[in-house]
Amino acid sequence: MSDAKKNIDEFFNTGTEIDEALQQGVKEALLQHKKAGNPIVSWENGKIIWIQPEDIPVEEKT
């Protein structure tokens, strides 16, 4: 079945397209923070931590 003919239930049942879209969105958001020089907040070992822009782990598009 082509992507154009999938209904919403099929997207949620497989989840692949949703997972890929979420991963791409997070990657783009992290890259925007890094480029703007803004830190991000994360959760590590039960605590909130700040990650400085130079330490944000993303690959820039080439």
Order of alpha helices (4+ residues) and beta strands (2+ residues): alpha-alpha-beta-beta
